[in-house]
Amino acid sequence: MALEKTLSPARLSDQLLRVIAIICVILIHFLAMFHDSPFVSSSPYQLVAVSLDQLSRLSVPLFVALSGYGLSQKYLKTEFRWSEFLTRRVLKLLPLYIVWSIFYYVALRVVPGWTPTWETTSLPVQLLLGQADYQMYFVPMIFQLYLLFPFLFQLRRRWPLPTLIVFGCIQVVMFFFFQNRQLMFGNFLVTDQVQYLFCGTWIFYFVLGMCLPRLHRMLKSSAFLTSVLIAVTLAGGYWIINNALSNINQGMNPLYALRFTRYVVLFYASASIVLLSWLAMKVRRLPFVIQQIGTHSYGLYLAHTFLLRVIFSIGILR
């Protein structure tokens, strides 16, 4: 029997969404590696580059939402035990994370032309804070959310929609402060990489993932809601592109104009997650290659910046 015929619709949906997320992550970092930035106003490719980057900003939010969804579905049917829960998370994520962190720590110091992402020279600090390379923040960040999961899970079980709304409001307020740096207290959470490491930056997406089954039932019961969601997602895509273009062309550093921690990204990514997860649930078959990419998306996430560096270093792209 073909592999794709043995998987449940939920598993096929999960794999497809992970493929979308990892492609978006790679695309963001691919565009950022060109020597001559394609994002600046003087570039003939600015509109294309900004559009691709901004539409891909659903990537990490989608990964986080899938984590919340998977855990909540598992523990709706299984008794939660702290020791079992943490052991499974540690064994699933940490070994590969440690291997790749050590690899980046060495490679970025010995390969000519490659430079460390962070100034710190301490490997233990880089492991703890996800600083071996710029995408590695995801692992310590997701572990912070894992520690909060029992509390969030109980809130979701008792008050699902109020919980979603409350954390949505919290996220909007937080992103408002992120976008108005003069309102921040000292240097706390000022840089984008520190914001990404902080689980509070992503917590709404985690809760959103936990609430997806209920939202899907609402969409199933109303074609009108589905149409509204499609319209909102398209509007969000248009808004996020124009917001980034406007900020860049007014002189803002593209790094800040494109980053995840903006409420326009929150709006677009949230709508996209609900819509894509709803559509993905209708998938019944996937090509074997797509299934394998989805299955190994975590490894690809950790490894892709090394592969991109190799491609750009040998002169295939500049």
C-alpha positions, 0 to 999 in steps of 0.5 A, spaced: 500 500 500 502 506 498 505 510 504 500 516 502 494 512 503 496 509 510 496 516 513 490 519 517 487 526 514 490 530 520 497 527 519 497 529 512 494 536 513 500 536 519 505 534 514 503 539 508 502 545 513 509 543 515 512 543 508 509 550 507 512 553 513 519 550 512 519 553 505 517 560 507 522 560 512 528 558 507 525 563 502 525 569 508 533 567 509 534 566 502 532 573 500 536 576 506 543 573 504 544 576 497 550 581 497 546 587 494 539 587 498 533 586 494 529 590 499 531 597 498 528 602 494 534 602 489 533 595 487 529 593 481 526 587 485 524 590 491 516 589 490 517 582 488 522 581 494 518 584 499 512 581 497 515 574 497 518 575 504 512 578 507 507 573 505 512 568 508 512 571 515 506 566 516 512 561 517 514 561 524 507 562 527 505 556 523 510 552 526 508 554 533 501 553 531 502 546 529 505 545 536 500 547 540 495 544 535 498 537 536 499 537 543 492 539 545 489 534 541 494 529 544 492 530 551 485 531 550 485 523 549 491 522 554 492 523 561 498 529 562 504 527 566 509 532 566 515 527 566 513 523 560 511 530 557 518 533 558 522 527 556 518 526 550 519 533 548 527 533 550 528 527 546 525 529 540 528 536 539 534 537 543 539 532 540 539 534 533 539 541 536 545 540 540 549 537 534 547 543 529 549 548 534 555 545 536 556 545 528 554 552 527 559 554 533 565 551 529 563 552 522 562 560 523 569 561 526 573 556 521 570 557 514 573 563 511 568 569 510 563 566 515 562 570 521 558 568 528 551 571 528 552 573 535 558 576 539 558 571 545 564 566 544 560 561 550 557 555 547 553 554 553 550 560 552 549 559 545 545 553 546 541 556 552 539 562 548 539 559 541 544 563 538 549 558 534 545 561 528 540 566 527 534 561 526 536 557 532 532 561 537 526 557 535 528 551 540 529 555 546 523 559 545 518 553 543 521 549 550 518 556 554 511 554 551 512 547 552 513 549 560 506 553 559 502 548 556 499 545 562 496 552 564 494 554 557 491 547 556 487 548 562 484 555 560 483 552 553 479 546 555 474 551 560 474 557 556 476 556 549 474 562 545 475 567 551 482 564 552 484 566 544 481 573 545 485 574 551 491 572 548 490 575 542 489 582 545 495 581 549 499 580 543 496 586 540 499 590 546 505 587 546 507 588 538 505 595 539 510 596 544 515 592 539 513 597 534 514 603 538 521 602 541 521 609 545 516 606 549 520 600 551 523 600 558 531 600 557 534 595 552 529 589 554 526 586 548 528 591 543 532 587 538 528 583 534 532 576 535 531 577 543 524 578 541 524 572 537 527 568 543 521 570 548 515 566 548 511 571 549 512 574 542 509 567 539 504 565 545 498 567 541 499 563 535 500 557 540 493 558 543 491 559 536 493 552 534 490 549 540 483 552 538 483 550 531 479 544 531 473 549 534 475 554 529 474 549 524 467 547 526 465 554 526 467 554 518 464 548 517 458 550 519 458 557 515 460 558 508 459 565 509 465 565 515 469 561 510 468 567 505 470 572 510 476 568 512 478 568 505 477 575 504 480 577 511 487 573 509 487 576 502 486 583 505 492 581 510 496 579 505 495 586 501 496 590 508 503 586 510 506 588 503 504 595 503 506 596 510 513 593 509 514 597 502 512 604 505 516 603 511 522 601 507 521 607 502 520 612 508 527 610 510 526 604 515 531 599 516 529 593 512 530 589 518 525 592 522 520 593 516 520 586 515 520 583 522 515 578 525 513 582 531 508 587 527 501 587 528 500 587 521 504 580 521 499 578 527 493 579 523 496 576 516 499 570 519 493 568 524 488 569 518 493 565 514 493 559 519 486 558 520 485 558 513 490 554 511 489 549 516 482 548 514 483 547 507 489 542 509 484 538 512 481 536 506 487 533 503 487 526 502 493 524 498 500 527 498 506 525 494 511 521 497 517 527 497 512 532 500 511 527 506 518 526 507 519 534 507 514 534 512 516 529 516 523 532 516 521 539 517 525 540 523 531 537 521 531 542 515 529 548 519 536 547 523 540 545 517 538 550 512 542 556 513 548 552 512 546 550 506 544 557 504 551 559 506 554 554 502 550 556 495 552 563 496 559 562 498 561 558 492 558 563 487 552 560 485 548 566 487 551 572 490 
